Amino acid sequence: MELIKIAAKQQPVITRLSDAMDAAVAYAAAVCDNAIDDGQPIPPELVASFQADYNQIISLLTQAASV
């Protein structure tokens, strides 16, 4: 299996982004578990705000991939 080639300058940034994304997924799972446990949904506006952040991340990474 071939490894993904990443420029040396990008390596520490990609590693930190990956770690942050892993943490974000874990936090989202905790929010979900808490909502289920408490039977109380989070506000849809909060979901929309996080979705906008996610969309911006994808947009920036897509742009970086198409340089």
C-alpha positions in Angstrom: 0.0 0.0 0.0 1.4 3.4 -1.0 1.7 6.1 1.7 0.2 9.5 1.0 2.9 12.0 0.1 2.7 15.2 2.1 5.2 18.1 1.8 7.4 18.4 4.8 6.0 21.9 5.5 2.5 20.5 5.7 3.3 17.5 7.9 3.0 19.1 11.3 -0.1 21.1 10.3 -1.8 18.0 8.8 -0.9 16.1 12.0 -2.4 18.8 14.2 -5.5 19.0 12.0 -6.0 15.3 12.2 -5.6 15.3 16.0 -8.1 18.2 16.2 -10.6 16.3 14.0 -10.2 13.2 16.1 -10.9 15.2 19.2 -13.9 16.9 17.6 -15.4 13.6 16.7 -15.0 12.4 20.3 -16.6 15.6 21.6 -19.5 15.2 19.2 -20.0 11.6 20.4 -20.0 12.8 24.0 -22.6 15.5 23.1 -24.7 12.9 21.4 -24.4 10.5 24.4 -25.4 13.3 26.8 -28.4 14.3 24.7 -29.6 10.7 24.6 -29.0 10.1 28.3 -30.8 13.3 29.3 -33.5 13.0 26.6 -32.8 16.6 25.7 -31.8 17.5 22.2 -29.2 20.2 21.5 -30.5 23.4 19.7 -30.7 23.1 15.9 -29.0 26.5 15.7 -25.9 24.9 17.4 -25.9 22.1 14.9 -26.1 24.6 12.0 -23.2 26.5 13.5 -21.0 23.4 13.7 -22.1 22.4 10.2 -21.0 25.8 8.8 -17.6 25.3 10.5 -17.3 21.8 9.0 -18.3 23.1 5.5 -15.6 25.8 5.8 -13.0 23.2 6.7 -14.0 21.0 3.7 -13.9 24.0 1.4 -10.4 25.1 2.5 -9.1 21.5 2.2 -10.7 21.1 -1.2 -9.0 24.3 -2.4 -5.7 23.1 -1.0 -6.1 19.9 -2.9 -6.7 21.6 -6.2 -3.8 24.0 -6.2 
